[in-house]
Amino acid sequence: MRIDLNADLGEDCGADDAAMLDVVSSANVACGFHAGGGEVMAATVAAAAVRGVAIGAHVSYRDREHFGRRRLDVRADALRDDVTEQLAALADCCAAAGTRIRYVKPHGALYHAIAADRSQAEAVVGAIAAFDPSLPLLGLPGTLAVDVAHAAGLTTLTEAFADRAYTADGGLVPRDRPGAVLDDPGLVAARMLGLVETGTVAAADGTRVAVAADSICVHGDSPNAVAMARAVRDTLTAAGVEVAACA
């Protein structure tokens, strides 16, 4: 058995990126529109490259004020240009560090918007396809974004969230609801081992939900983020699961 472990990094929000990079196999690097940018992006990419961690472009709405977690009604052409700009900025940082972008994972509200909004999904996918059609899209399984990416000829990768509660239909419990964000390393690790072994996770109502995942995400800004990521990796490794980049 094999699975990737990813985290959102380079967001310059007080998270311990260096410690997280020692644990994860893939890093979703903020491209400056919701957080990070400039020197932070370059430093994160360099640190990831030294450790052999795969680098993903964590593209977002242009919304630093709300950390990219507010849905924006952006014209498709403007969104496509914004994604392209972010990819180009990260690609420059990667080139300077002797590495490259391996995949694209939209951030926050954009991640959830393209799961159901065809116009925005096509804008994001179109930007990726025009920039580098070899880049996979990492997203939620069974969503419109994955279908649109497939139709455009992109490779798709799907993920599960270690530190988020699930709804009975396989979605994520909104962050503003009690219990939406998990922070117990032991609980999170056990959930993710169960995911790898059975392909399911327990939803907030106790039902089992099927989640097809190539990767597991631990948010870098979550409480106990590093401890959770370490617990997940250690638990998986002890069970004979290889943790390695999927892109």
Backbone bond lengths (Angstrom), bond angles and torsions (degrees), N, CA, C in turn:
res aa  C-N    CA-C-N  psi(-1)  N-CA   C-N-CA  omega(-1)  CA-C   N-CA-C  phi
1 M - - - 1.464 - - 1.526 109.36 -
2 R 1.317 115.69 146.10 1.465 120.95 -176.55 1.518 108.85 -148.71
3 I 1.335 116.31 141.11 1.460 120.41 176.76 1.522 109.23 -154.66
4 D 1.308 115.56 152.93 1.466 123.39 177.74 1.528 109.72 -87.66
5 L 1.332 116.37 153.87 1.461 122.12 174.38 1.518 107.55 -128.15
6 N 1.344 116.70 116.32 1.464 119.96 -176.14 1.522 112.07 -120.19
7 A 1.323 115.47 159.95 1.463 121.92 177.04 1.515 109.70 -146.38
8 D 1.331 115.64 151.16 1.464 122.31 176.86 1.522 107.80 -84.68
9 L 1.325 117.00 117.43 1.457 121.27 -173.98 1.530 110.90 -131.62
10 G 1.334 115.15 173.04 1.463 120.53 -179.56 1.514 112.90 73.00
11 E 1.334 116.69 22.39 1.464 119.79 -177.41 1.525 112.82 -93.15
12 D 1.335 117.20 -4.30 1.467 122.17 174.33 1.528 111.86 52.63
13 C 1.344 115.01 45.82 1.458 119.98 -176.01 1.529 112.14 -118.64
14 G 1.311 116.38 20.43 1.453 120.31 179.25 1.509 113.89 92.69
15 A 1.319 118.41 -2.54 1.461 121.49 179.20 1.524 110.10 -71.53
16 D 1.327 116.70 154.13 1.463 121.97 -179.86 1.524 109.50 -89.06
17 D 1.321 115.42 80.54 1.465 120.18 -175.95 1.522 112.14 -63.73
18 A 1.327 117.08 -38.86 1.463 119.89 -178.16 1.522 110.47 -61.25
19 A 1.326 116.65 -45.47 1.468 120.39 179.22 1.525 110.79 -65.20
20 M 1.316 117.11 -38.66 1.462 120.03 -179.85 1.528 110.69 -67.07
21 L 1.316 117.28 -37.60 1.462 120.47 -179.99 1.524 112.01 -66.05
22 D 1.332 117.41 -20.53 1.453 120.84 176.10 1.525 111.90 -77.69
23 V 1.333 116.86 -9.64 1.466 121.52 -174.88 1.525 112.59 -112.35
24 V 1.327 117.24 -45.35 1.465 121.00 -172.38 1.522 111.97 -78.89
25 S 1.327 115.84 163.97 1.461 121.30 175.24 1.526 111.91 -104.40
26 S 1.328 117.30 -14.34 1.471 122.02 177.91 1.519 109.87 -141.06
27 A 1.330 115.87 142.68 1.462 121.62 -179.12 1.519 110.12 -122.03
28 N 1.339 116.49 121.87 1.464 121.93 175.06 1.525 106.69 -87.59
29 V 1.311 117.26 103.81 1.462 121.39 -171.37 1.524 110.98 -93.03
30 A 1.333 115.29 122.42 1.468 121.10 178.33 1.520 109.88 -59.38
31 C 1.325 116.03 135.76 1.464 121.34 -173.89 1.527 113.50 -103.34
32 G 1.331 117.43 16.02 1.453 120.88 171.97 1.509 116.51 100.26
33 F 1.335 118.95 -14.31 1.455 119.49 -176.31 1.518 113.13 -84.75
34 H 1.323 117.56 -30.10 1.469 119.37 175.42 1.521 111.20 -109.69
35 A 1.327 116.39 -23.10 1.463 121.60 -178.87 1.521 107.70 -172.85
36 G 1.337 115.32 170.22 1.458 120.45 176.16 1.510 112.78 68.01
37 G 1.335 116.42 -140.67 1.447 121.71 -178.67 1.514 112.40 97.50
38 G 1.328 115.87 161.04 1.456 122.16 173.87 1.515 114.35 54.17
39 E 1.340 115.19 -122.31 1.456 120.92 -176.03 1.522 112.37 -63.18
40 V 1.333 117.24 -36.60 1.469 120.59 179.94 1.526 109.93 -63.56
41 M 1.316 116.74 -44.62 1.454 121.11 179.36 1.523 110.57 -61.03
42 A 1.312 116.84 -46.74 1.461 120.98 -178.77 1.525 111.57 -62.72
43 A 1.330 116.62 -42.74 1.461 120.25 -179.44 1.525 111.50 -66.45
44 T 1.331 116.65 -39.56 1.461 120.73 -179.87 1.522 110.77 -66.05
45 V 1.311 116.49 -43.98 1.460 121.41 178.98 1.530 110.29 -61.91
46 A 1.332 117.00 -44.86 1.460 120.41 -179.45 1.522 111.03 -62.51
47 A 1.327 116.34 -42.83 1.467 120.24 -179.97 1.517 111.45 -65.76
48 A 1.333 116.85 -38.33 1.460 120.68 177.74 1.529 110.80 -66.54
49 A 1.330 116.50 -41.95 1.461 120.83 -178.08 1.525 111.04 -62.57
50 V 1.317 117.71 -41.10 1.456 121.63 179.48 1.523 110.97 -60.72
51 R 1.318 116.81 -35.44 1.466 121.96 -177.72 1.522 113.73 -88.86
52 G 1.328 116.97 -3.30 1.456 119.86 -178.41 1.509 113.48 73.87
53 V 1.339 117.09 23.62 1.463 122.25 179.70 1.529 109.15 -85.94
54 A 1.329 117.33 131.80 1.459 121.44 178.83 1.524 110.31 -66.60
55 I 1.320 116.46 140.83 1.459 121.96 -175.79 1.518 110.84 -107.56
56 G 1.334 115.48 126.38 1.454 121.64 176.18 1.514 110.47 -114.37
57 A 1.322 117.00 149.61 1.463 122.17 177.62 1.523 108.97 -86.68
58 H 1.331 116.07 115.71 1.467 121.53 -179.34 1.525 107.58 -95.66
59 V 1.321 115.91 79.77 1.461 122.10 -174.61 1.524 110.39 -81.42
60 S 1.325 116.13 153.23 1.461 120.51 -171.50 1.521 111.11 -148.49
61 Y 1.334 114.21 169.87 1.461 119.06 164.01 1.532 108.64 -61.84
62 R 1.320 115.95 158.20 1.466 120.87 175.41 1.540 107.26 -80.58
63 D 1.341 115.83 86.74 1.470 119.86 -169.09 1.531 111.31 -156.52
64 R 1.316 116.09 68.35 1.467 119.98 179.39 1.533 110.99 -69.06
65 E 1.323 116.66 -29.58 1.465 120.28 -177.14 1.522 111.69 -60.25
66 H 1.326 116.46 -38.62 1.465 120.72 -177.77 1.527 112.30 -111.91
67 F 1.338 117.00 19.45 1.467 123.01 175.97 1.534 111.39 57.34
68 G 1.324 116.01 29.46 1.455 119.75 177.33 1.509 114.59 68.95
69 R 1.330 117.22 15.42 1.468 119.74 -177.33 1.530 112.18 -104.71
70 R 1.317 116.92 18.03 1.470 122.03 176.50 1.531 108.14 -115.46
71 R 1.315 116.94 126.66 1.465 121.47 178.83 1.523 109.08 -66.19
72 L 1.328 117.22 129.51 1.457 122.79 179.35 1.525 110.12 -117.55
73 D 1.309 116.03 141.33 1.456 121.91 178.42 1.527 107.90 -90.49
74 V 1.319 115.16 81.88 1.466 121.89 -175.24 1.525 109.75 -98.54
75 R 1.340 116.71 135.88 1.459 120.24 175.26 1.533 109.64 -58.19
76 A 1.309 116.69 145.88 1.456 121.17 -176.53 1.529 111.63 -58.69
77 D 1.335 117.52 -42.63 1.465 118.99 -178.13 1.526 111.39 -67.36
78 A 1.333 116.74 -36.61 1.464 120.45 178.92 1.526 110.36 -68.61
79 L 1.320 116.46 -40.52 1.460 120.09 179.33 1.525 110.38 -65.09
80 R 1.312 115.74 -41.93 1.471 118.83 178.37 1.530 110.41 -60.39
81 D 1.318 117.45 -43.29 1.467 120.98 178.54 1.529 111.10 -63.58
82 D 1.330 116.80 -39.72 1.467 120.74 -179.87 1.527 111.08 -64.16
83 V 1.322 116.68 -43.14 1.467 119.97 178.93 1.518 110.27 -64.83
84 T 1.320 116.95 -42.31 1.464 121.09 178.39 1.520 111.15 -60.53
85 E 1.329 116.87 -42.92 1.459 121.19 179.53 1.533 111.04 -60.96
86 Q 1.325 116.02 -40.92 1.460 119.47 -179.82 1.526 111.80 -69.28
87 L 1.312 116.58 -40.32 1.461 120.02 177.63 1.526 111.02 -62.01
88 A 1.310 115.98 -41.61 1.466 120.01 -179.44 1.525 111.13 -65.22
89 A 1.331 116.79 -40.70 1.467 120.21 179.96 1.520 111.03 -63.77
90 L 1.326 116.91 -43.73 1.458 119.60 -179.80 1.526 110.84 -70.18
91 A 1.317 117.05 -37.19 1.468 120.37 178.73 1.523 110.86 -60.64
92 D 1.329 117.29 -38.44 1.464 120.76 177.93 1.528 110.75 -63.44
93 C 1.334 116.19 -42.21 1.466 120.11 178.26 1.523 110.73 -64.51
94 C 1.316 116.18 -40.48 1.462 119.95 179.29 1.527 111.12 -64.43
95 A 1.319 116.59 -43.09 1.464 120.10 179.89 1.529 110.66 -60.64
96 A 1.310 116.53 -40.18 1.463 120.59 179.53 1.524 111.78 -65.34
97 A 1.343 116.61 -28.37 1.463 121.48 -178.68 1.532 111.93 -95.67
98 G 1.316 117.22 2.86 1.455 120.85 178.75 1.509 114.10 73.86
99 T 1.330 115.97 30.31 1.457 119.88 179.21 1.528 108.86 -137.44
100 R 1.321 117.80 -166.91 1.464 120.34 -178.20 1.523 110.37 -150.84
101 I 1.325 115.61 163.78 1.464 121.16 173.15 1.523 108.02 -70.65
102 R 1.328 116.48 135.84 1.463 120.60 -178.75 1.524 112.86 -107.56
103 Y 1.338 118.18 -20.74 1.463 121.43 -178.43 1.523 108.73 -166.25
104 V 1.324 116.83 172.79 1.465 122.77 178.87 1.523 108.91 -127.28
105 K 1.327 115.87 129.55 1.460 121.12 175.37 1.530 108.49 -130.25
106 P 1.328 118.94 108.14 1.463 120.40 176.16 1.531 111.13 -59.87
107 H 1.313 114.88 154.00 1.469 122.02 -175.59 1.520 112.26 -105.57
108 G 1.332 115.42 145.64 1.455 122.31 164.94 1.511 115.75 53.29
109 A 1.334 114.44 -125.78 1.464 120.03 -175.63 1.523 112.21 -63.10
110 L 1.324 117.50 -33.45 1.462 119.83 178.70 1.534 110.32 -67.07
111 Y 1.302 116.84 -39.53 1.471 122.62 177.44 1.527 110.44 -55.65
112 H 1.334 115.56 -45.58 1.460 119.86 -178.19 1.529 111.72 -78.32
113 A 1.340 117.68 -31.86 1.459 120.10 179.76 1.521 111.55 -63.16
114 I 1.340 116.76 -44.92 1.462 118.39 -175.94 1.526 112.21 -73.78
115 A 1.318 116.84 -9.56 1.461 119.71 175.47 1.518 111.89 -69.63
116 A 1.362 116.85 -20.11 1.466 119.73 -175.92 1.528 114.11 -136.94
117 D 1.324 118.30 -15.97 1.462 122.51 -175.96 1.532 109.33 -101.12
118 R 1.331 116.90 109.27 1.461 120.41 -174.83 1.525 112.64 -63.73
119 S 1.319 117.85 -41.31 1.455 120.13 -178.09 1.528 111.07 -60.77
120 Q 1.328 116.08 -45.84 1.467 118.78 -178.73 1.534 110.78 -73.05
121 A 1.320 117.09 -35.49 1.462 119.45 176.74 1.527 110.92 -61.95
122 E 1.330 116.10 -43.78 1.460 119.53 -179.99 1.521 111.70 -67.47
123 A 1.332 117.43 -31.71 1.463 120.21 177.63 1.523 110.93 -67.10
124 V 1.322 116.45 -46.05 1.463 120.56 179.85 1.526 110.80 -65.36
125 V 1.324 116.35 -48.62 1.458 120.70 -179.79 1.523 110.67 -62.83
126 G 1.334 117.01 -39.84 1.460 120.45 179.20 1.514 111.83 -62.64
127 A 1.325 116.75 -39.07 1.467 120.53 178.36 1.523 110.54 -64.49
128 I 1.323 116.52 -43.37 1.468 120.13 179.68 1.524 110.45 -64.01
129 A 1.328 116.10 -47.00 1.464 120.62 -177.42 1.525 111.84 -61.65
130 A 1.332 116.87 -37.75 1.456 120.37 179.98 1.521 111.60 -74.52
131 F 1.329 116.51 -33.83 1.472 120.61 -177.64 1.519 111.31 -76.54
132 D 1.331 116.13 -49.04 1.471 121.23 179.34 1.524 108.36 -164.58
133 P 1.334 117.61 98.77 1.468 120.55 -175.67 1.524 113.87 -66.89
134 S 1.339 117.83 -6.46 1.460 119.36 177.11 1.526 112.04 -83.90
135 L 1.329 117.46 -8.78 1.460 120.39 -178.19 1.525 110.85 -78.74
136 P 1.320 118.69 123.91 1.468 120.90 175.98 1.528 110.89 -73.70
137 L 1.318 116.23 155.15 1.462 122.86 171.53 1.522 107.60 -100.22
138 L 1.331 117.27 126.82 1.458 122.34 176.32 1.521 108.65 -101.86
139 G 1.338 117.04 124.40 1.456 119.33 -176.60 1.514 112.62 -158.66
140 L 1.334 115.21 -169.42 1.459 121.59 179.96 1.521 110.36 -75.22
141 P 1.330 117.43 136.37 1.469 119.56 178.73 1.524 111.91 -66.24
142 G 1.323 115.17 147.43 1.458 120.93 174.79 1.507 115.67 72.51
143 T 1.333 117.75 20.65 1.460 120.63 -176.72 1.531 111.72 -108.15
144 L 1.324 114.71 166.42 1.460 121.10 178.85 1.527 111.31 -59.46
145 A 1.323 117.51 -37.54 1.464 120.61 -178.69 1.519 110.92 -57.42
146 V 1.315 116.72 -42.22 1.457 121.04 179.42 1.524 110.29 -65.23
147 D 1.325 117.28 -41.76 1.468 121.21 179.03 1.525 111.25 -63.61
148 V 1.326 116.85 -44.13 1.464 121.14 -179.54 1.521 110.48 -64.24
149 A 1.323 116.30 -41.14 1.462 120.31 179.03 1.529 111.15 -63.99
150 H 1.325 116.46 -42.20 1.462 120.38 176.96 1.528 110.82 -59.69
151 A 1.320 115.42 -45.16 1.462 120.32 -178.47 1.524 111.77 -62.75
152 A 1.326 116.42 -29.16 1.465 121.12 -179.79 1.524 112.24 -86.68
153 G 1.323 116.44 -1.14 1.455 120.00 178.57 1.508 115.04 88.73
154 L 1.339 117.94 9.00 1.458 120.52 178.56 1.525 110.62 -83.22
155 T 1.323 115.36 150.93 1.453 120.64 168.62 1.522 107.97 -74.63
156 T 1.320 117.87 144.10 1.456 120.63 177.13 1.522 110.17 -122.76
157 L 1.321 114.75 145.47 1.455 123.46 175.67 1.518 106.88 -127.94
158 T 1.323 117.31 145.92 1.461 120.20 -178.43 1.525 110.29 -121.76
159 E 1.329 114.97 158.89 1.456 118.94 -174.83 1.520 112.45 -139.27
160 A 1.326 113.14 159.91 1.460 122.47 171.33 1.527 107.16 -114.84
161 F 1.333 115.77 156.38 1.461 120.47 -178.99 1.520 110.16 -108.60
162 A 1.325 115.23 117.93 1.459 120.35 -178.38 1.521 111.72 -68.28
163 D 1.329 116.67 -37.17 1.464 121.52 -170.08 1.523 113.83 -106.24
164 R 1.337 116.57 20.61 1.462 120.17 177.81 1.527 110.04 -127.77
165 A 1.332 115.15 143.78 1.464 120.93 176.02 1.525 109.80 -80.84
166 Y 1.326 116.03 147.54 1.457 122.61 -178.58 1.531 111.41 -104.83
167 T 1.329 115.40 148.95 1.460 121.01 171.36 1.527 108.48 -87.39
168 A 1.324 116.64 167.78 1.463 121.12 -176.98 1.522 113.36 -64.58
169 D 1.349 117.47 -20.32 1.463 120.12 179.77 1.529 112.56 -95.69
170 G 1.338 117.19 8.75 1.453 120.73 176.69 1.509 114.95 92.92
171 G 1.336 118.05 1.33 1.453 121.46 175.85 1.523 110.91 -85.24
172 L 1.319 115.91 -179.57 1.457 121.00 178.66 1.520 110.04 -99.73
173 V 1.319 117.08 138.05 1.462 120.96 175.38 1.525 108.07 -63.40
174 P 1.338 118.75 127.92 1.469 120.71 -179.66 1.526 112.48 -52.96
175 R 1.315 116.23 142.35 1.456 121.56 -174.52 1.522 113.96 -59.95
176 D 1.337 117.64 -24.30 1.462 119.40 -176.81 1.529 112.64 -83.95
177 R 1.331 117.38 3.00 1.460 120.52 179.45 1.531 110.47 -100.56
178 P 1.335 117.08 146.75 1.473 120.35 179.33 1.528 111.34 -57.95
179 G 1.329 115.68 136.77 1.457 120.35 177.25 1.502 115.04 80.77
180 A 1.332 118.82 5.24 1.465 121.33 -177.21 1.521 112.14 -69.29
181 V 1.345 116.15 -35.49 1.465 121.69 -178.31 1.521 108.85 -108.80
182 L 1.324 116.99 126.01 1.459 122.85 -178.99 1.524 109.88 -97.31
183 D 1.339 116.93 146.93 1.459 118.39 -178.20 1.528 114.06 -141.24
184 D 1.334 117.66 10.83 1.457 121.96 179.12 1.532 109.03 -92.75
185 P 1.334 118.63 109.89 1.468 120.64 -175.75 1.530 113.61 -55.53
186 G 1.326 117.30 -42.83 1.457 119.88 -178.88 1.514 112.71 -64.54
187 L 1.327 115.91 -44.00 1.460 121.09 178.99 1.521 111.06 -63.70
188 V 1.319 115.39 -46.47 1.462 120.61 -178.66 1.526 110.58 -62.11
189 A 1.328 116.99 -43.89 1.467 120.62 -179.48 1.525 111.15 -63.00
190 A 1.326 116.88 -42.88 1.465 120.62 179.34 1.526 110.89 -63.54
191 R 1.338 117.15 -40.13 1.464 121.29 178.24 1.526 110.73 -60.94
192 M 1.332 116.30 -42.82 1.452 119.54 -176.38 1.524 112.31 -74.33
193 L 1.313 118.00 -32.02 1.461 119.23 172.88 1.527 109.54 -64.93
194 G 1.323 116.63 -41.52 1.455 120.71 176.10 1.517 111.69 -60.86
195 L 1.321 116.51 -38.69 1.467 120.73 177.91 1.525 110.68 -60.58
196 V 1.327 115.94 -48.29 1.462 119.64 -177.61 1.531 110.45 -64.92
197 E 1.315 117.13 -38.58 1.463 120.94 -175.69 1.525 113.65 -78.66
198 T 1.338 116.58 -32.78 1.472 119.07 -174.01 1.521 114.33 -118.74
199 G 1.348 117.49 -13.81 1.461 120.30 -176.50 1.512 113.36 75.29
200 T 1.351 116.79 15.18 1.466 120.51 -179.72 1.525 110.63 -135.35
201 V 1.341 115.10 159.16 1.461 121.66 171.53 1.526 107.68 -131.59
202 A 1.317 115.50 157.89 1.463 119.99 177.36 1.524 108.81 -80.47
203 A 1.342 116.44 126.08 1.462 121.19 175.82 1.527 109.40 -76.68
204 A 1.333 116.08 171.26 1.463 121.17 -178.37 1.518 112.06 -60.59
205 D 1.349 117.33 -27.76 1.467 120.25 -179.73 1.529 112.66 -90.88
206 G 1.339 116.73 5.16 1.451 120.86 177.12 1.510 115.55 94.59
207 T 1.310 118.25 -11.93 1.468 120.38 178.90 1.527 109.48 -74.54
208 R 1.319 115.95 158.45 1.460 121.14 177.13 1.523 109.54 -92.75
209 V 1.322 116.07 131.98 1.460 122.03 -177.49 1.523 109.09 -117.23
210 A 1.322 116.70 131.15 1.461 120.79 177.35 1.527 109.58 -74.91
211 V 1.323 116.82 128.46 1.460 122.21 178.77 1.523 108.04 -134.15
212 A 1.330 116.85 111.05 1.463 121.34 177.08 1.523 108.14 -84.11
213 A 1.322 117.35 118.30 1.462 119.53 -172.85 1.523 112.09 -136.30
214 D 1.335 115.32 129.34 1.462 121.87 169.47 1.521 110.40 -89.44
215 S 1.336 115.75 -18.12 1.453 121.25 -173.90 1.518 110.28 -144.82
216 I 1.325 115.75 157.24 1.461 123.24 174.64 1.518 107.57 -119.34
217 C 1.330 116.92 132.25 1.464 121.97 -179.93 1.522 111.44 -106.87
218 V 1.332 115.02 133.48 1.457 122.38 166.51 1.527 106.14 -118.65
219 H 1.329 117.86 119.88 1.463 120.21 -178.76 1.525 110.54 -67.19
220 G 1.319 116.22 130.72 1.453 120.47 -178.13 1.503 114.22 -64.37
221 D 1.348 117.72 -23.25 1.467 120.56 -178.04 1.522 112.43 -99.13
222 S 1.342 117.72 7.30 1.465 120.41 178.45 1.532 110.36 -75.13
223 P 1.340 117.65 153.36 1.457 120.19 173.44 1.538 109.61 -59.18
224 N 1.341 116.49 138.10 1.469 121.25 179.37 1.525 112.94 60.15
225 A 1.320 116.78 30.17 1.466 120.22 -174.18 1.528 112.54 -56.58
226 V 1.319 117.19 -50.97 1.465 120.18 -176.75 1.523 110.28 -65.24
227 A 1.332 117.04 -43.57 1.468 120.78 179.37 1.518 110.72 -61.52
228 M 1.335 117.28 -39.33 1.458 119.96 178.29 1.521 111.58 -66.34
229 A 1.325 116.28 -44.48 1.461 119.52 -179.99 1.526 110.73 -62.48
230 R 1.330 116.63 -42.19 1.473 119.83 178.74 1.526 110.75 -63.72
231 A 1.331 116.17 -43.12 1.461 119.69 -179.83 1.521 110.97 -62.68
232 V 1.332 116.61 -42.00 1.463 120.31 178.24 1.525 110.23 -61.69
233 R 1.324 116.32 -49.24 1.474 119.21 -177.62 1.528 111.04 -63.68
234 D 1.334 116.84 -46.24 1.464 119.76 -178.17 1.528 111.50 -62.85
235 T 1.328 115.65 -41.14 1.465 119.82 -179.15 1.522 111.12 -66.28
236 L 1.334 116.58 -43.40 1.459 120.04 178.90 1.526 110.95 -64.69
237 T 1.322 116.48 -45.79 1.462 120.51 -179.16 1.518 111.34 -61.26
238 A 1.325 116.57 -42.34 1.464 120.37 179.25 1.525 112.04 -62.54
239 A 1.321 115.72 -27.39 1.471 120.61 179.71 1.527 112.58 -89.40
240 G 1.331 116.36 4.97 1.462 120.04 178.05 1.507 114.78 87.54
241 V 1.341 117.05 14.32 1.463 121.10 179.14 1.532 109.11 -92.08
242 E 1.313 117.44 128.48 1.460 121.59 177.58 1.527 109.15 -82.41
243 V 1.327 116.37 129.38 1.463 121.17 176.08 1.531 107.30 -100.47
244 A 1.330 117.25 115.33 1.447 121.73 -176.24 1.519 109.91 -154.73
245 A 1.325 115.83 152.27 1.457 120.83 -179.21 1.518 110.81 -58.10
246 C 1.324 116.11 140.85 1.475 120.52 -179.23 1.528 111.30 -98.38
247 A 1.304 118.43 -10.05 1.464 121.51 179.83 1.519 109.24 -106.59
